[in-house]
Amino acid sequence: MTEVGIWFLEGVRFFLYMRLAHLVVGEYRGGRRLTAAAFFVPWALEGFLRSLSPLGAETMLSDLFFFMVEIPVLFLLAFCYRGKFAGRLGTALFLPTIYWAFKWTVMAAVFRGREVSGRRYFLATALAVLLLFFLALLLGKVRKSRRERERERLEAEVLMYERQFDLIQSSRQAVRALKHDMKHHVKMLSDLVEAGEKEAALAYLSSMEEFMEPVEEYVDSGNESIDSVLNYMISRAKSGKASVDWKICIPERLPIPAFDMNVILSNLLENALEALLAAEEPVLSIRLTYDRNVLGIQIKNSCSRREQTQARRERHGLGLENVRRIVERYHGSLRIFREAGWFRADVLLFLP
């Protein structure tokens, strides 16, 4: 009966191997069922070999054999997933090592000097499998939280586009309304000019311009995706009573996907806005320049000394690792500067 229990625990172990590989390496390449069938083969072979050698003095040697064989087997099984080579290699080396090392440690610490019996071996196997279960549970939560952060980022991106669309719509509606009444406006201006009321005519023209100007549209570079992010973030900063200045010198079209730009700008500006909440005098400065296929981005914000210390402890703030990945894709650079009461992020991208 004990042998059946050990065989069942070994099956749970290979299931956890499959689950952990999915979390570490990536999505299934040929489907979950096909992957499960692939993991079933080494479990069945290991169970068959164990049935040929009952527990006893040779158990540790057989365990060492299984440990050495599992590493290349898991490396091959890792190709059932879509992922990077480093993830496959890490899975093959790390999972068997942590399982067998913990199992042998339990056996050496608890059963030192005693003969390896079925019950003792069953207990050590159960504890090692339990360790793999908690590891899978932990990695699952980490992956879930990462997905939630990605979902929140995408929701924020959609909100930015919605706000920019609203700005465009309000601008078009204002122009449409002005066009509808254009005859009346022209008549009024003609009457004012004929009457020699120059100041009144200029005031009337100024009123027409204000009517056409959409609310809260701060940046108008012509690049709608970038304008969307900047207008939304500037609006948030101003609603928090921050002093904001910006200089945007970019063409309407840039040779970089809107997604990559949104990742960079959203993360840098989100960190800046969080720091402004604790700053005594919130100030935000935004600079975007483009010259000969080199895009420069500078985000500078005031912050408290406590925020500077916290940012250093959290590896320069949340979201910067995502920015680094995008920057490396364009062989660029991300530089972080901290001065007394200031935080600055400089990005250089070498676009194709």
C-alpha positions in Angstrom: 0.0 0.0 0.0 2.9 2.3 0.8 4.4 1.7 -2.7 1.1 2.8 -4.3 1.1 6.0 -2.2 4.6 6.8 -3.3 3.7 6.1 -6.9 0.8 8.5 -6.6 3.0 11.2 -5.0 5.4 10.8 -7.9 2.5 11.4 -10.3 1.6 14.6 -8.4 5.3 15.6 -8.6 5.4 15.3 -12.4 2.1 17.2 -12.6 3.6 20.0 -10.5 6.7 19.9 -12.8 4.3 20.5 -15.7 2.6 23.3 -13.9 5.8 25.0 -12.9 7.3 24.7 -16.4 4.1 26.4 -17.7 4.6 29.3 -15.3 8.3 29.7 -15.9 8.7 28.9 -19.6 5.5 30.0 -21.2 2.3 28.8 -23.0 1.8 25.2 -24.2 3.1 24.6 -27.7 0.9 21.7 -28.7 -1.9 21.9 -26.1 -2.2 20.9 -22.5 -3.3 17.3 -23.2 -0.3 16.6 -25.4 2.0 18.1 -22.8 0.4 16.0 -20.0 0.9 12.9 -22.2 4.6 13.8 -22.6 5.1 14.2 -18.8 3.2 10.9 -18.2 6.0 8.9 -20.0 8.8 9.6 -17.6 6.5 9.2 -14.6 5.4 5.7 -15.8 9.0 4.7 -16.6 10.2 5.8 -13.1 7.4 3.9 -11.5 8.3 0.8 -13.4 11.9 1.1 -12.5 11.0 1.6 -8.8 8.9 -1.6 -8.8 12.1 -3.5 -9.8 14.1 -2.2 -6.9 12.3 -2.3 -3.5 13.2 0.2 -0.8 16.3 -0.5 1.1 20.0 0.3 1.2 20.2 1.0 -2.6 17.3 3.5 -2.5 19.7 6.6 -2.3 21.7 5.4 -5.3 18.5 4.9 -7.3 17.3 8.3 -6.3 20.6 9.8 -7.4 20.1 8.1 -10.8 16.6 9.5 -11.2 17.8 12.9 -10.3 20.6 12.8 -12.9 18.1 11.5 -15.6 15.4 14.0 -14.8 17.5 17.1 -15.7 17.9 16.2 -19.4 14.4 14.8 -19.5 12.8 18.0 -18.2 15.0 20.0 -20.5 13.5 18.1 -23.5 9.9 18.4 -22.0 10.4 22.1 -21.6 10.2 22.3 -25.4 6.5 21.5 -25.1 6.2 25.2 -24.2 6.7 28.4 -26.1 9.4 30.3 -24.3 13.1 31.3 -24.1 16.0 29.0 -23.8 16.9 30.4 -20.4 13.5 29.5 -19.0 13.8 25.9 -20.3 17.3 25.5 -18.9 16.3 27.0 -15.5 13.3 24.7 -15.3 15.4 21.6 -16.0 18.1 22.5 -13.5 16.0 24.1 -10.7 13.0 21.9 -10.3 14.7 18.5 -9.8 17.4 20.1 -7.7 15.0 21.7 -5.2 12.9 18.6 -5.0 15.6 16.0 -4.5 17.8 18.2 -2.3 14.9 18.9 0.0 13.9 15.2 0.0 17.4 14.1 0.9 17.7 16.7 3.5 14.5 15.5 5.2 15.7 11.9 5.1 19.2 12.8 6.5 17.9 15.1 9.2 14.9 13.0 10.4 15.9 9.5 9.6 19.6 9.6 10.3 21.0 6.3 11.1 17.8 4.5 10.4 17.0 2.1 7.7 15.0 3.5 4.8 11.5 2.1 5.2 8.3 2.6 3.2 6.7 4.9 5.7 9.7 7.1 6.2 10.3 7.4 2.4 6.6 8.2 1.9 6.8 11.0 4.4 9.9 12.5 2.9 8.4 12.3 -0.6 5.2 13.9 0.6 7.1 16.8 2.2 9.1 17.4 -1.0 6.0 17.3 -3.1 4.3 19.8 -0.7 7.3 22.1 -1.2 6.8 22.0 -5.0 3.0 22.7 -4.4 3.8 25.8 -2.4 6.3 26.9 -5.0 3.7 26.5 -7.8 1.2 28.4 -5.7 3.6 31.3 -5.2 4.6 31.5 -8.8 1.0 31.4 -9.8 0.2 34.4 -7.6 3.2 36.3 -9.0 2.0 35.6 -12.5 -1.6 36.6 -11.7 -0.5 39.9 -10.1 1.6 40.6 -13.3 -1.4 40.0 -15.4 -3.5 42.3 -13.3 -0.9 45.0 -13.6 -0.8 44.5 -17.4 -4.6 44.7 -17.5 -4.6 47.9 -15.4 -2.0 49.4 -17.8 -4.1 48.5 -20.8 -7.2 49.9 -19.2 -5.3 53.2 -18.6 -4.2 53.2 -22.2 -7.7 52.7 -23.4 -8.8 55.6 -21.2 -6.1 57.8 -22.7 -7.4 57.1 -26.2 -11.0 57.7 -25.1 -10.0 61.1 -23.7 -8.1 62.0 -26.8 -11.1 61.0 -28.9 -13.4 63.1 -26.8 -11.0 66.1 -27.4 -11.0 65.5 -31.1 -14.8 65.2 -31.1 -15.3 68.3 -29.1 -13.0 70.2 -31.5 -14.9 69.0 -34.5 -18.2 69.8 -33.0 -17.0 73.4 -32.2 -15.8 73.8 -35.8 -19.1 72.4 -37.1 -21.1 74.8 -35.0 -18.9 77.7 -36.0 -19.3 76.8 -39.7 -23.0 76.6 -39.3 -23.1 80.2 -38.0 -20.3 81.5 -40.2 -22.6 83.8 -42.2 -23.7 85.5 -39.1 -20.2 85.9 -37.8 -18.9 87.3 -41.1 -21.8 89.8 -41.1 -21.0 90.9 -37.6 -17.3 91.3 -38.3 -18.1 93.3 -41.5 -20.4 95.6 -39.6 -17.7 96.1 -36.9 -15.0 96.9 -39.5 -17.2 99.3 -41.4 -18.1 101.1 -38.2 -14.4 101.4 -37.4 -14.6 99.4 -34.2 -11.3 97.6 -34.5 -11.0 96.6 -30.9 -14.5 95.1 -30.9 -13.7 93.2 -34.1 -10.5 91.8 -32.6 -12.4 90.8 -29.4 -15.0 89.1 -31.5 -12.3 87.1 -33.4 -10.7 86.2 -30.0 -14.1 84.8 -28.9 -14.4 82.7 -32.0 -10.9 81.3 -31.4 -11.7 80.4 -27.8 -14.9 78.7 -28.9 -13.0 76.5 -31.3 -10.3 75.6 -28.8 -11.1 72.2 -27.1 -11.0 72.0 -23.4 -7.8 70.5 -21.8 -5.9 69.9 -25.1 -2.5 70.9 -24.0 -0.3 69.1 -26.6 -1.0 69.2 -30.3 2.0 67.7 -32.1 -0.2 65.9 -34.7 0.9 62.5 -33.3 -2.4 61.4 -31.9 -1.1 58.4 -29.8 1.6 60.5 -28.1 -0.8 63.5 -27.7 -3.3 61.2 -26.0 -0.9 60.1 -23.4 0.6 63.5 -22.7 -2.7 65.3 -22.6 -4.1 62.8 -20.2 -1.1 62.9 -17.9 -0.8 66.7 -18.0 -4.5 66.9 -17.1 -3.9 64.7 -14.1 -0.9 66.7 -13.0 -2.7 70.0 -13.3 -5.7 68.6 -11.4 -3.2 67.8 -8.6 -2.2 71.5 -8.6 1.2 70.8 -10.2 3.1 73.3 -12.3 3.7 71.7 -15.7 5.8 72.8 -18.6 6.4 70.9 -21.8 8.3 71.1 -25.1 7.3 68.7 -27.8 9.3 68.8 -31.1 8.4 65.6 -32.9 6.9 64.8 -36.4 3.3 63.6 -36.8 4.7 60.1 -37.6 7.5 58.3 -35.8 9.0 55.0 -36.9 8.1 53.3 -33.6 4.9 51.5 -32.6 2.4 53.4 -30.5 2.4 50.6 -28.0 6.1 51.0 -27.3 5.8 54.8 -26.9 2.8 54.3 -24.6 4.8 51.9 -22.4 7.6 54.4 -22.0 5.6 57.5 -21.5 2.9 56.0 -19.3 5.4 54.4 -16.9 7.7 57.4 -16.7 4.8 59.8 -16.2 2.9 57.6 -13.8 6.0 57.4 -11.6 6.4 61.2 -11.8 2.7 61.8 -10.8 3.1 59.5 -7.8 6.2 61.4 -6.7 4.4 64.7 -7.1 1.7 63.7 -4.6 4.3 63.9 -1.8 6.3 67.0 -3.1 5.9 70.3 -1.3 6.0 72.2 -4.7 4.9 69.8 -7.4 6.6 70.6 -10.7 6.6 68.4 -13.8 8.7 69.0 -16.9 8.3 67.0 -20.2 10.7 67.2 -23.2 10.4 65.2 -26.4 12.8 65.9 -29.3 13.5 64.1 -32.6 16.5 64.6 -34.8 18.0 62.3 -37.4 16.2 59.2 -36.2 17.1 59.8 -32.6 14.2 60.3 -30.2 15.0 61.9 -26.9 12.6 61.9 -23.9 13.2 63.7 -20.6 10.8 63.5 -17.7 11.7 65.6 -14.7 9.7 66.0 -11.5 10.1 67.4 -8.0 9.8 65.0 -5.2 10.4 64.7 -1.4 13.6 63.2 0.0 11.5 60.3 1.3 10.3 59.5 -2.2 13.9 59.6 -3.5 15.0 57.0 -0.8 12.0 54.8 -1.6 12.6 55.0 -5.3 16.2 53.8 -4.8 15.0 50.9 -2.6 12.5 49.9 -5.3 15.0 49.9 -8.1 14.3 53.3 -9.4 10.5 53.0 -9.1 7.7 51.0 -10.5 7.5 50.4 -14.2 11.1 51.3 -15.1 12.0 47.7 -15.9 9.3 47.7 -18.6 10.8 50.9 -20.0 14.3 49.3 -20.0 13.0 46.4 -22.0 11.6 48.7 -24.7 14.7 50.9 -24.7 17.0 47.9 -25.1 14.9 46.8 -28.1 16.0 50.1 -29.9 19.6 49.9 -28.6 19.0 53.0 -26.6 19.7 54.1 -23.1 17.7 54.9 -19.9 19.5 57.1 -17.4 18.2 58.0 -14.0 19.3 61.2 -12.1 18.5 62.1 -8.5 19.3 65.6 -7.2 18.1 67.4 -4.1 14.4 67.4 -4.4 14.4 66.3 -8.1 14.1 63.1 -10.1 14.9 62.9 -13.8 14.6 60.2 -16.4 16.4 60.5 -19.7 15.7 58.2 -22.6 17.4 57.9 -26.0 16.0 55.7 -28.7 17.7 55.0 -32.0 14.8 54.5 -34.4 15.1 52.8 -37.8 
